[in-house]
Amino acid sequence: MDLEFSAAEEGFRAAARGWLAEHVPAEPLPSLETEEGFAAHRVWERTLFDGGWSVVSWPEEYGGRGASLTEWLIFEEEYYAAGAPGRVSQNGISLLAPTLFTHGTREQLARILPPMASGETVWAQAWSEPEAGSDLASLRSTAVRTEGGWLLSGQKTWSSRAAFADWAFGLFRSDPAAGRHRGLTYLMFPLDGDGVTVRPIGRLDGKPAFAEIFLDEVFVPDEDVIGEVGQGWRAAMSTAGNERGLTLRSPGRFMAAAERLVALWREKADPGDTGMRDRVADVWVKARAYQLAGYAAASGKGIDPSMNKIFWSELDIELHETALDLLGAEGELGEGDWAEGWIFSLAGPIYAGTNEIQRDMVAERVLGLPKGR
Ligand SMILES: Cc1cc2nc3c(=O)[nH]c(=O)nc-3n(C[C@H](O)[C@H](O)[C@H](O)COP(=O)(O)OP(=O)(O)OC[C@H]3O[C@@H](n4cnc5c(N)ncnc54)[C@H](O)[C@@H]3O)c2cc1C
């Protein structure tokens, strides 16, 4: 494996760094889980788009710059190192877009991708249901055939930022007689459509973006079906691969956080505390290992998405716990970056498919052990 960057890649890094240095807001934006913060992050998406940095790896016709996977990894490193805002469009850009590139029509790509890239349309993922989380194939929401399209009914829940998002993508049972994984269709629907009710889920921190979605015979035209009718599970598995692989949680995010942890250690640590020094070093080494795994994936040697997901979600918790231990009582007070990041890190082993389920998948698919379910 060649660990050197080419001159073109170094040039790409310098251009990204230069643009970010000029444009990243000096003060952090309000949380994107609030109405005000969501709106501010949407404006930031537009700024990124206008600069040509919103979706670097997409083809130019959809708002990208046709960057390679290595260049995308470089961009992500620079993005997080610059302390740039979280991506309010992440569910669209990281999950729906790759699914459309594989399963969508040319018409869907041309219609959906440019407004997604500019933040004009922000997407939510509407997969989970009250009785279908880990066992997604047991979902009950239905798509019933009608003239020119489908009528969607049912309830979705735990939909990140759906309270403020514009559109959602989800799976619906279009053939109740077919087996669990068969007879599912992948559809898109507007969150302000007739028959859609979005209700924020009360979170302990009071931030209202997380929502449940109720659908009552919501009409969706045929052109908003992704892939083939009845083949939704196949398309959904390509979304899940992106959610668990590098796309949603890029190595740059963890490398930047690990560098911030090292800086915190320099500022706060008792030099005699070798135990803490070793913990900080351990976290940094893991972030670097994930970074190198990213570059290996860019050269065609990627790891299993479930293993990837277990790794980044556990690293995120370790990283934040180490920071809070360094900060001591100070870390417990207020809404500091580290305290908020730690709370969010605790959700990592749950969203994108729980780590228990991912371990099952690694056992079955990677190790070839007998099915436990
Ligand atoms: C921060 C956050 C954001 C989210 N965002 C979204 C979103 O945007 N859109 C969306 O659709 N969903 C979202 N989710 C929901 C998430 O996908 C589900 O929480 C997850 O799939 C687990 O489903 P569940 O909560 O129903 O738990 P359950 O499936 O009921 O699982 C409960 C526990 O049992 C374990 N378990 C279940 N089955 C097995 C088994 N066969 N073997 C071993 N252990 C098992 C699980 O690992 C878990 O520990 C989000 C969740 C969180 C926490």
Ligand as a Chemical Component Dictionary entry (heavy atoms), coordinates in Angstrom:
data_LIG
# 
_chem_comp.id                   LIG 
_chem_comp.type                 NON-POLYMER 
_chem_comp.pdbx_formal_charge   0 
_chem_comp.three_letter_code    LIG 
# 
loop_
_chem_comp_atom.comp_id 
_chem_comp_atom.atom_id 
_chem_comp_atom.alt_atom_id 
_chem_comp_atom.type_symbol 
_chem_comp_atom.charge 
_chem_comp_atom.model_Cartn_x 
_chem_comp_atom.model_Cartn_y 
_chem_comp_atom.model_Cartn_z 
_chem_comp_atom.pdbx_ordinal 
LIG C1  C1  C 0 -29.472 8.581   18.079 1  
LIG C2  C2  C 0 -30.340 7.671   17.269 2  
LIG C3  C3  C 0 -30.703 8.071   15.996 3  
LIG C4  C4  C 0 -31.548 7.261   15.220 4  
LIG N1  N1  N 0 -31.934 7.719   14.000 5  
LIG C5  C5  C 0 -32.782 6.973   13.259 6  
LIG C6  C6  C 0 -33.261 7.473   12.002 7  
LIG O1  O1  O 0 -32.907 8.568   11.577 8  
LIG N2  N2  N 0 -34.135 6.711   11.307 9  
LIG C7  C7  C 0 -34.557 5.488   11.747 10 
LIG O2  O2  O 0 -35.321 4.841   11.046 11 
LIG N3  N3  N 0 -34.136 4.983   12.942 12 
LIG C8  C8  C 0 -33.259 5.706   13.713 13 
LIG N4  N4  N 0 -32.833 5.239   14.939 14 
LIG C9  C9  C 0 -33.386 3.976   15.445 15 
LIG C10 C10 C 0 -32.407 2.825   15.422 16 
LIG O3  O3  O 0 -32.187 2.378   14.101 17 
LIG C11 C11 C 0 -32.971 1.699   16.323 18 
LIG O4  O4  O 0 -32.969 2.195   17.643 19 
LIG C12 C12 C 0 -32.153 0.431   16.246 20 
LIG O5  O5  O 0 -32.284 -0.177  14.997 21 
LIG C13 C13 C 0 -32.575 -0.576  17.338 22 
LIG O6  O6  O 0 -33.943 -0.809  17.282 23 
LIG P1  P1  P 0 -34.844 -0.679  18.600 24 
LIG O7  O7  O 0 -34.551 0.654   19.223 25 
LIG O8  O8  O 0 -36.223 -0.986  18.221 26 
LIG O9  O9  O 0 -34.267 -1.756  19.613 27 
LIG P2  P2  P 0 -34.602 -3.317  19.611 28 
LIG O10 O10 O 0 -34.503 -3.857  18.229 29 
LIG O11 O11 O 0 -35.868 -3.536  20.343 30 
LIG O12 O12 O 0 -33.396 -3.878  20.449 31 
LIG C14 C14 C 0 -33.311 -3.747  21.878 32 
LIG C15 C15 C 0 -32.034 -4.446  22.339 33 
LIG O13 O13 O 0 -32.119 -5.849  22.028 34 
LIG C16 C16 C 0 -30.993 -6.239  21.251 35 
LIG N5  N5  N 0 -31.409 -7.245  20.264 36 
LIG C17 C17 C 0 -32.507 -7.208  19.472 37 
LIG N6  N6  N 0 -32.541 -8.296  18.690 38 
LIG C18 C18 C 0 -31.440 -9.016  18.966 39 
LIG C19 C19 C 0 -30.899 -10.253 18.470 40 
LIG N7  N7  N 0 -31.514 -10.953 17.510 41 
LIG N8  N8  N 0 -29.723 -10.699 18.978 42 
LIG C20 C20 C 0 -29.079 -9.987  19.949 43 
LIG N9  N9  N 0 -29.548 -8.828  20.477 44 
LIG C21 C21 C 0 -30.705 -8.346  19.991 45 
LIG C22 C22 C 0 -30.529 -4.986  20.554 46 
LIG O14 O14 O 0 -29.159 -5.057  20.191 47 
LIG C23 C23 C 0 -30.775 -3.932  21.630 48 
LIG O15 O15 O 0 -29.713 -3.922  22.555 49 
LIG C24 C24 C 0 -31.995 6.017   15.724 50 
LIG C25 C25 C 0 -31.601 5.599   17.012 51 
LIG C26 C26 C 0 -30.799 6.422   17.772 52 
LIG C27 C27 C 0 -30.404 5.960   19.161 53 
# 
loop_
_chem_comp_bond.comp_id 
_chem_comp_bond.atom_id_1 
_chem_comp_bond.atom_id_2 
_chem_comp_bond.value_order 
_chem_comp_bond.pdbx_ordinal 
LIG C1  C2  SING 1  
LIG C2  C3  SING 2  
LIG C2  C26 DOUB 3  
LIG C3  C4  DOUB 4  
LIG C4  N1  SING 5  
LIG C4  C24 SING 6  
LIG N1  C5  DOUB 7  
LIG C5  C6  SING 8  
LIG C5  C8  SING 9  
LIG C6  O1  DOUB 10 
LIG C6  N2  SING 11 
LIG N2  C7  SING 12 
LIG C7  O2  DOUB 13 
LIG C7  N3  SING 14 
LIG N3  C8  DOUB 15 
LIG C8  N4  SING 16 
LIG N4  C9  SING 17 
LIG N4  C24 SING 18 
LIG C9  C10 SING 19 
LIG C10 O3  SING 20 
LIG C10 C11 SING 21 
LIG C11 O4  SING 22 
LIG C11 C12 SING 23 
LIG C12 O5  SING 24 
LIG C12 C13 SING 25 
LIG C13 O6  SING 26 
LIG O6  P1  SING 27 
LIG P1  O7  DOUB 28 
LIG P1  O8  SING 29 
LIG P1  O9  SING 30 
LIG O9  P2  SING 31 
LIG P2  O10 DOUB 32 
LIG P2  O11 SING 33 
LIG P2  O12 SING 34 
LIG O12 C14 SING 35 
LIG C14 C15 SING 36 
LIG C15 O13 SING 37 
LIG C15 C23 SING 38 
LIG O13 C16 SING 39 
LIG C16 N5  SING 40 
LIG C16 C22 SING 41 
LIG N5  C17 SING 42 
LIG N5  C21 SING 43 
LIG C17 N6  DOUB 44 
LIG N6  C18 SING 45 
LIG C18 C19 SING 46 
LIG C18 C21 DOUB 47 
LIG C19 N7  SING 48 
LIG C19 N8  DOUB 49 
LIG N8  C20 SING 50 
LIG C20 N9  DOUB 51 
LIG N9  C21 SING 52 
LIG C22 O14 SING 53 
LIG C22 C23 SING 54 
LIG C23 O15 SING 55 
LIG C24 C25 DOUB 56 
LIG C25 C26 SING 57 
LIG C26 C27 SING 58 
# 
